[in-house]
């Protein structure tokens, strides 16, 4: 096979599944196989060629490999989903390499990254960025404006940087600019926050832009990974092998993509199904049993121009909850009404096109479906005694077991309008049609329902929400409000909203008191049960709304402890110890006052003694209340004082900061004291290096003099320091010459200040290295002095005479330990001698400097007279 033919075969293999079979794109011999994807005009996906979800096969595989390689990096693999999604977003927004300083970087700020992840800015700064920095997956730098205010973050993703520095262009993470733009447009279409620039076309929000809060990052990351693993047909490529029956193959596939458990992936898949981006279906079988499950990514299917009928057949017009096999006998319902019940199992959010496509529920036995058992929500005397439940079109909890069974046959009753498959053909058991106030209310509620199956207000009740007979859909609230379900039915719509909000607040308060979140609903239900028992049952509650708001739901603290509720600890469920202490103190106080009465007023009758005791107890309680009020007032005053002090401290800190900024601005305007360079903050960089170099040279000379010169002879000390200076200056000159040879003359002429700073830094580095060498030599020589030797011998003998070495003082262990201690003592003595002698040399040098400055004029005049005068000074003297 020729080279051209081989290339054509490879390209044909790569592009075979590139586009949908329904969209034929001709390919000419020699045509380049481009990785194509164009920015979309909207996140919904209309099947156009510019849809970002319409990826070619080669481009999809390229992006999939890049994202998987990023998530598999050791610095990211073990993190939670929010940091992983943040890494993917920063990767997609990174700059492609162009030779600029900010290659591979991303400019963003915390609030914007939070919008991409579906979480708050504080969560990003506390639980996302620190985690990525801690694993060295991300390096960040705060960008500030001219006033020092932070304006954003420059982020460098280390896996990308390492891939482009070491792996080259062949690394999966080394995407080109076009590929990065394609990935960014893809995630914008999936969960981008959306923008509305002033002078540009607005970018609409992505499919999951409204999904925020807990689990939002997991849902977004899961949707992205599923899209990258979905072909042009829209069906997700499911994993092989054996999977758990309960979760299904779709959940197992998503679990492998996310690296989580199948049960967790099943929840993510359910949320995505509810959001309308994923649909699940099972293949039909000849026996109409459950076949192999399939998962369709609806946006991908629409992007590739799938027919509307095929997509709607999978997704269905709405969310449904259960399914009845086509061949099963329903509860007095015709086969045609089975579609109202929907489907369940892995396809729980899908609806078949017709009755023939409906399937058996996952948990159903091999016979007809029956109605499930319903918890009674009405008094027993109102029950009609029938099995089963009346389920409306909304799929909520039934109003009562017999709802809709006693309505008129003509379909004009209220319940006939609900669309229930059980009641739309008339009476169920052959009863005579009759009216019921409860049924009338149900009919009014059904008649006022809109297209979205929620009650709507009409007429003058526009501002009044219709009440709901069933408990809220939230499972936690259903558990918490279960004991008062009958009272809930007696509330109006507005009152139900208020009770629901109060119940949520109590659940949040219980969670804040240290109670496990999964146990708060049961704890609130137990509280309501106890309060009902105190009242005497639901029948004794005349006004449900005030009772629930003021008595049933609120916590009642029997003492000052914040976790006390009617004398029981909310976190442990045991008796409150603080309440026991309060009771003990009250009993002790009563006994003490009683003893005082018996001692002061003996012979009182029982009634008189009781009266005096009660009077003194009231006086004591009044005194305690007054003391409590005084202490509370003092606490408020102290709190106000602390708040004022805090405000004053903040104002003082702000003033000091402004003064420091002003002083720094003034200092920045000062010229260099040594060379006169403008705006050098008093000392330019080169002159600063020169000063440090001079100090290092002087210090090196003094260090060398501590062991090689007689410190009492100033001349010998000066000779040593001069020799050290000459040696270090020769070394510095050599280094300067090397720097000058390495520097470009054009750069020296263009930036003379920078060149001078480089030369000065080279001199400083050389001087510091020489100083360190002189210090090591000084320590070595001082370690050989008599003082150091004597200290080493003492340490050797002391260690050798330790109790654990007395049996064998000359053994190998004893000698090794003694030698180590002796060397340590020698080093300490040498360091001490160096410090002492340096201090002595510095004092002598300071004394000589003061003497030179205080020289009399008689000694200085001959030197001044010998100087020659320049022309200007000579003219002034002659004049």
Buried (B, 14 or more C-beta within 10 A) or exposed (E): EEEEEEBBEEBEEBBEBBBBEEEEEEEEEEEEBEBBBBBBBBBBBEBEEBBBBBBBBBBBBBBBBBBBBBBEBEBBEEBEBBBBBBBBBBBBBBBBEEEEEEBBBBBBBBEBBBBBBBBBBEBBBEEBBEBBEEBEBBBBEEEEEEEEEEEBBBBBBBBBBBBBEEEEEEBBBBBEEBBBBBBBBBBBBBBBBEBEEEEEEEBBBBBBBEBBEEBBBBBBBBBBBBBBBBBBBBBBEBBEEEBBEEBBBBBBBBBBBBBBBBEBBBBBBBBBBEBBBBBBBBEBEEEBEBBEBBBBBBBBBBBBBBEEEEBBBBBBEEBBBBBBBBEBEBBBBEBEBBBBBBBBBBBBBBBBBEBEBBBBBBEBEEEEBBBEEBEEBBEEEEEEEBEBBBBBBBBBBBBBBBBBBBBBEEEEBBBBBBBBBBBBBBBBEEEEEEEBEBBEBBBBBBEBBEEEBEBBEEEEEEEEBBBBBBBBEBEBBBBBBBBBBBBBBBBEBEBBBBBBEBBBEBBEBBBEBEBEEEBBBBBBBBBBBBBBEEBEEBEEBEEBBEBBBEBBBBBEBBBEBBBBBBBBBBEEEEEBEBBEEBEEEEEEBBEEBBEEBEEEEEEBEEEEBEEBBEEBBEEBEEEEEEEEEEEEEEEEEEEEEEEEEEEEEEEEEEEEEEEEEEEEEEEEEEBBEBBEBEEBBBBBBBBBBBBBBBEBBBBBBBBBBBBBBEBEEBEBBBBBBEBBBEBBBEBBEEBBEEBBEEBEEEEBEEEEEBBBBBBBBBBBBBBBBBBEEBBEBBBEBBBEBEBBBEBBEEBBEEBBEEEEBEEEBEEEEBBEBBBEBBBBBBBBBBBBBBEEBBEBBEEBBEEEEEEEEEEEEEEEEEEEEEEEEEEEEEEEEEE
